[in-house]
Amino acid sequence: MRAAAIAIALSLPAFAHEGRRFEAQDLLTEWVWDPLIVLPIVVAALFYARGARRASGLERWEQVCFWLGWITLVIGLLSPLHPMGEALFSAHMAQHELLMVIAAPLLILGRPLVAFLWAVPDHWRRASGVASRAAGGAWSMISAPLAAFLIHFVVIWAWHIPRAYQASVTNPFIHALQHISFLGSALLFWWSVLRQHQTPKHYGPGLFYIFATAAHTSVLGALLAFTTTPWYPVYAETVEAWGLSPIEDQQLGGFIMWIPPAFVYLAAFLWIFMIWMQGSSARRVAQGTALAALVLLTSSCNRSLVTASNVVSGADPQKGKQYMAAYGCGSCHTIPGVSGATGTVGPPLTKIAVRTYLAGRITNTPENMVRWIHNPKSVDDQTAMPVTGITEQEAREVVRYLYTLK
Ligand code: HEC
């Protein structure tokens, strides 16, 4: 009963700021205009919009997710919820949950990195490829699911230590640091479980870490909700203006951390679980892997045959065709002029020379096509096209042939 009354009180259009309770019209004036916060958010939107226009690989539902996440971010960081969070612990908790449990997973589902890469000039993108390979080691270390889970865990618990938390309420710099680390570690966590390795062997750990995060955050929420001494006396002065006692405010905050996020974690859990069980993509990946193994096996036999036949017949003007036969491209692709190449796993390579994009991701230039055929995982590590073991030189011959298909 009491909790319901508090919830209604919270939704009333009257807000508090620095101890002052403010009225409905303040809803318009209490937005945050700090350029250090506004600018990155606006720049992210511009980048995403431009990138999504140029990259053809982003699905519509992914873009919708990004924009919903972006709107949540705006509400979480710029709306009057922010000044409210300096007056009320429960409002501050609501703000943090918006950032970590709603904005972060939605943004991740929108594949922002793909869009951002497409938003920059092409030569930057190439440079960023080099840089990301250089930073790749460190990145794969912190983005491994266990590491991402631990980082997020430590960030959440450490900030709830009373000293740290209270410092964030009184010091704007520490407050910014708190929000950056909450959002950053949440992005890392959600990326590691939702996006990073969507292959069967990663579904299990993904489910486990979602469950573990739901568990530890609800423990923290429950502790806050059921403790009878206020952890954060800093709110004592401001919370009174709301007609709440500090302990009621803290209990409400505990419930906000505990109950609504549980549904989000549950939804994420079920989503991954369904993909896994239904096996739609799991089965495809499994098939792809089996097929790739088969292709590799036959191709290593075929390769020696081709080399032998080349040695016998001298250089063949149609080398590319032979390589494609040797590497089993035809088991997945329909390729005009290559006998037996009638596969339907991948797109047909008919008229590939006049297409604008390769695999919907990179522009169709000879260099890009060589790179794709030589190592498609270097373009997109989730693609179903396997690394066949074809050398770059052989891929060049293949591309020379494929460019005759107009
Ligand atoms: C196990 C199946 C498989 C094998 C073997 C395979 N591919 Fe692919 N290939 C795919 C799939 C699936 C795609 C679509 C990839 C994507 O969109 O992520 C693709 C995409 C492509 C594309 C881009 C097509 C487009 O529509 O723009 C080219 C070119 C290509 N493959 C060439 C080859 C060549 C050459 C070989 C042999 C060296 C080969 N592939 C072997 C599955 C395969």
Boltz pocket constraint, residues with backbone or C-beta under 6 A from the ligand:
constraints:
  - pocket:
      binder: B
      contacts: [[A, 288], [A, 291], [A, 292], [A, 295], [A, 323], [A, 324], [A, 327], [A, 328], [A, 329], [A, 330], [A, 331], [A, 332], [A, 333], [A, 345], [A, 346], [A, 347], [A, 348], [A, 349], [A, 352], [A, 355], [A, 357], [A, 358], [A, 359], [A, 360], [A, 369], [A, 372], [A, 373], [A, 380], [A, 382], [A, 383], [A, 384], [A, 385], [A, 386], [A, 388], [A, 390], [A, 398]]
      max_distance: 6.0
